[in-house]
Amino acid sequence: HLYQRLPGLWFEGDGYYSHGALVPFISGYIIYRWWPKLKDIPVKPSLLAIVPLLMTGWLLFAGTRVQQIQILSVSLVGMVLCGTALILGWRWMWALMLPILNLLFGLPIWSYAIDTYTNPLQVISTDVSYMLLQTFQFDPLKVDSTTIHLNQFTLDVGVPCSGLKRVIAVTAFTCFFMMVAKLKLWGNLMMVMAVLPLCLFINGLRIALIGVVGDMYGPDAGHAFHDYSGYITLLVCFLLLFKFARLLGWND
């Protein structure tokens, strides 16, 4: 059930998990970067890991029966952890725990956050885009908390444009940089604190640029820019986080 839904979740245009296909590669790259130290850990398989492995397997079975995709996602990652302990040993499991847990960023476990924070972020993103349009001197008219009128185009900031999916993706990128950059504690804290302001600004800028394109070149151009600009802004966020990590002391 989970495997069948993942391609749709990862590759749908306005989904919250459009970054998900990158997550396994990110975890793999983290392990690659850590390999010079990991390779010296002795391999000591542990039969005791069968107990938690069977428990997570039962949870996976239960999640399949009730079709609860969040349970399936958590139990799948739990089985990977327990399987690592069974085959390689507990020290390997602890050493690989962070890259394995990182897989959760590509799995549909964020429903509560999506339900709770989507509307507030819609409003904030609309406010940011409105201020940017004013700065660009496009004379916007804010009709309500999520709608902006321009001369030739109307911006309706819907649920997919709330910016929350960008927050999830950028948080995954931030954890990646924290694991490979080996920053000091204050540097890691700065990276975490940068996530929400960065996402809100970039998302507001994206919405404002959709309005600019739609107002200058027509609704069709605005909608076309909307369709592919999400991927551009994700790339921009990744590059900005990379530069920020460098600024905070990542020299490798």
C-alpha positions as CSV (number, residue, x, y, z in Angstrom):
1,H,0.0,0.0,0.0
2,L,2.8,2.5,0.9
3,Y,4.9,1.5,-2.0
4,Q,2.0,2.0,-4.4
5,R,1.3,5.5,-3.1
6,L,4.8,6.8,-2.9
7,P,5.3,7.5,-6.6
8,G,2.1,9.6,-6.7
9,L,3.1,11.5,-3.5
10,W,6.6,12.2,-4.8
11,F,5.7,13.2,-8.4
12,E,2.4,15.0,-8.1
13,G,2.7,18.6,-9.1
14,D,1.4,20.4,-6.0
15,G,2.2,17.7,-3.4
16,Y,3.8,18.1,-0.1
17,Y,6.4,15.4,-0.8
18,S,7.7,16.4,-4.2
19,H,11.2,16.4,-2.7
20,G,10.7,12.8,-1.5
21,A,12.4,11.1,-4.3
22,L,15.7,12.9,-3.4
23,V,15.6,11.8,0.3
24,P,17.0,8.2,-0.2
25,F,19.8,9.6,-2.2
26,I,20.5,12.3,0.5
27,S,20.7,9.6,3.1
28,G,22.9,7.5,0.9
29,Y,25.2,10.5,0.4
30,I,25.4,11.1,4.1
31,I,26.5,7.5,4.6
32,Y,29.1,7.9,1.8
33,R,30.5,11.0,3.5
34,W,30.7,9.2,6.9
35,W,32.1,6.0,5.4
36,P,35.8,6.7,6.4
37,K,34.8,6.4,10.0
38,L,31.9,3.9,9.6
39,K,34.1,1.3,7.9
40,D,36.1,0.8,11.1
41,I,33.1,-0.3,13.2
42,P,33.2,-4.0,13.8
43,V,30.4,-6.1,12.3
44,K,28.7,-8.0,15.1
45,P,25.2,-9.3,14.1
46,S,22.7,-9.4,17.0
47,L,20.0,-12.0,17.2
48,L,18.4,-9.9,20.0
49,A,17.3,-7.5,17.2
50,I,14.8,-10.0,16.1
51,V,12.5,-9.0,18.9
52,P,12.1,-5.3,17.9
53,L,12.2,-6.4,14.3
54,L,9.2,-8.6,14.8
55,M,7.4,-5.9,16.7
56,T,7.9,-3.3,13.9
57,G,6.9,-6.0,11.4
58,W,3.6,-6.5,13.3
59,L,3.1,-2.8,13.3
60,L,3.7,-2.7,9.5
61,F,1.1,-5.5,9.1
62,A,-1.4,-3.6,11.3
63,G,-0.8,-0.4,9.3
64,T,-1.5,-2.3,6.1
65,R,-4.7,-3.8,7.5
66,V,-6.1,-0.4,8.6
67,Q,-4.6,1.4,5.6
68,Q,-2.9,4.0,7.9
69,I,0.0,5.3,5.9
70,Q,1.6,7.1,8.8
71,I,1.9,3.9,10.7
72,L,3.3,2.2,7.6
73,S,5.9,4.9,7.2
74,V,7.2,4.9,10.8
75,S,7.2,1.1,11.0
76,L,9.1,0.8,7.7
77,V,11.9,3.0,9.0
78,G,11.8,1.1,12.3
79,M,12.3,-2.2,10.4
80,V,15.3,-0.7,8.5
81,L,16.9,0.3,11.9
82,C,16.2,-3.1,13.5
83,G,17.4,-5.0,10.3
84,T,20.6,-3.0,10.5
85,A,21.1,-4.2,14.1
86,L,20.3,-7.7,13.2
87,I,22.7,-7.9,10.2
88,L,25.5,-5.5,11.2
89,G,25.1,-5.0,15.0
90,W,23.9,-2.4,17.4
91,R,26.9,-0.1,17.0
92,W,26.2,0.1,13.2
93,M,22.5,0.8,14.0
94,W,23.4,3.7,16.2
95,A,26.0,5.0,13.7
96,L,23.5,4.9,10.9
97,M,20.5,6.1,12.9
98,L,20.4,9.7,11.7
99,P,20.7,8.9,7.9
100,I,18.0,6.2,8.3
101,L,15.7,8.5,10.3
102,N,16.3,11.1,7.6
103,L,14.1,8.9,5.3
104,L,11.1,10.1,7.3
105,F,11.3,13.4,5.5
106,G,10.3,11.6,2.3
107,L,7.4,9.7,3.8
108,P,3.9,10.9,4.5
109,I,4.0,11.3,8.3
110,W,3.4,15.1,8.4
111,S,-0.4,15.2,8.2
112,Y,-0.8,16.8,11.6
113,A,1.6,19.6,10.7
114,I,-0.1,20.1,7.3
115,D,-3.5,20.3,8.9
116,T,-2.4,22.7,11.7
117,Y,-0.1,25.1,9.9
118,T,-1.3,25.3,6.3
119,N,-3.8,28.2,6.8
120,P,-1.5,30.4,8.9
121,L,1.3,30.0,6.4
122,Q,-1.1,30.8,3.6
123,V,-1.9,34.1,5.2
124,I,1.8,35.0,6.0
125,S,2.9,34.0,2.5
126,T,0.1,36.3,1.1
127,D,1.3,39.2,3.3
128,V,4.9,38.7,2.2
129,S,4.0,38.6,-1.5
130,Y,1.8,41.7,-1.1
131,M,4.7,43.7,0.5
132,L,7.0,42.6,-2.3
133,L,4.5,43.6,-5.0
134,Q,4.3,47.0,-3.3
135,T,8.0,47.2,-3.4
136,F,8.0,46.3,-7.1
137,Q,5.4,49.1,-7.5
138,F,2.7,46.9,-9.0
139,D,-0.1,48.6,-7.1
140,P,-1.6,45.4,-5.6
141,L,-5.1,45.3,-4.0
142,K,-5.5,42.9,-1.1
143,V,-9.1,41.6,-1.3
144,D,-8.9,39.2,1.6
145,S,-6.3,37.3,3.6
146,T,-5.3,35.1,0.7
147,T,-6.3,37.0,-2.5
148,I,-4.4,39.8,-4.2
149,H,-5.7,41.7,-7.3
150,L,-3.3,43.2,-9.9
151,N,-4.3,45.1,-13.0
152,Q,-4.3,42.1,-15.3
153,F,-4.0,39.1,-12.9
154,T,-5.5,37.8,-9.6
155,L,-3.4,35.9,-7.1
156,D,-5.4,33.4,-5.2
157,V,-3.0,31.9,-2.6
158,G,-4.4,28.4,-2.2
159,V,-3.5,25.5,0.1
160,P,-0.7,24.2,-2.3
161,C,0.9,27.6,-2.2
162,S,1.0,28.0,1.6
163,G,4.7,27.3,1.7
164,L,4.4,24.4,4.1
165,K,5.7,21.8,1.6
166,R,8.7,24.1,1.1
167,V,9.2,24.1,4.9
168,I,9.2,20.3,5.0
169,A,11.7,20.1,2.0
170,V,14.0,22.8,3.4
171,T,14.0,21.2,6.8
172,A,15.2,18.0,5.2
173,F,17.9,19.9,3.3
174,T,18.9,21.6,6.6
175,C,19.3,18.3,8.4
176,F,21.4,17.1,5.5
177,F,23.8,20.1,5.8
178,M,23.9,19.7,9.6
179,M,24.9,16.1,9.2
180,V,27.7,16.6,6.6
181,A,29.0,20.1,7.6
182,K,29.9,19.2,11.2
183,L,29.2,22.7,12.4
184,K,29.4,23.8,16.0
185,L,26.3,23.8,18.2
186,W,25.7,27.5,17.6
187,G,26.0,26.9,13.8
188,N,23.5,24.1,13.9
189,L,21.1,26.3,15.9
190,M,21.5,29.1,13.3
191,M,20.7,26.7,10.5
192,V,17.5,25.5,12.2
193,M,16.4,29.1,13.0
194,A,16.9,30.1,9.3
195,V,14.4,27.5,8.0
196,L,11.1,29.2,8.6
197,P,12.2,32.8,7.6
198,L,13.9,31.5,4.5
199,C,10.9,29.5,3.4
200,L,8.4,32.3,4.0
201,F,10.5,34.8,2.1
202,I,11.2,32.5,-0.8
203,N,7.6,31.4,-1.0
204,G,6.3,35.0,-0.8
205,L,8.8,35.9,-3.5
206,R,7.6,33.1,-5.7
207,I,4.0,34.2,-5.3
208,A,4.9,37.8,-6.1
209,L,6.8,36.7,-9.2
210,I,3.8,34.7,-10.4
211,G,1.8,37.9,-10.0
212,V,4.4,39.9,-11.9
213,V,4.5,37.4,-14.8
214,G,0.7,37.1,-14.9
215,D,0.2,40.8,-14.9
216,M,2.9,41.6,-17.5
217,Y,2.4,38.7,-19.9
218,G,-1.1,37.4,-19.2
219,P,-2.8,34.7,-17.2
220,D,-1.5,31.8,-19.2
221,A,2.1,32.9,-18.6
222,G,1.4,33.4,-14.9
223,H,-0.1,29.9,-14.6
224,A,2.8,28.3,-16.6
225,F,5.3,30.0,-14.3
226,H,3.3,28.8,-11.3
227,D,3.7,25.2,-12.5
228,Y,7.5,25.1,-12.6
229,S,8.6,27.8,-10.2
230,G,8.2,25.5,-7.2
231,Y,11.2,23.5,-8.4
232,I,13.2,26.6,-9.0
233,T,12.5,27.9,-5.5
234,L,13.5,24.6,-3.9
235,L,16.8,24.8,-5.8
236,V,17.3,28.4,-4.6
237,C,16.6,27.4,-1.0
238,F,19.2,24.5,-1.3
239,L,21.8,26.9,-2.7
240,L,21.2,29.5,0.0
241,L,21.4,26.9,2.7
242,F,24.7,25.7,1.2
243,K,26.1,29.2,1.2
244,F,24.9,29.7,4.8
245,A,26.5,26.5,5.9
246,R,29.8,27.7,4.3
247,L,29.4,31.1,6.1
248,L,28.9,29.3,9.4
249,G,32.2,27.4,9.1
250,W,31.7,24.4,6.7
251,N,35.1,24.1,5.1
252,D,35.0,20.5,3.7
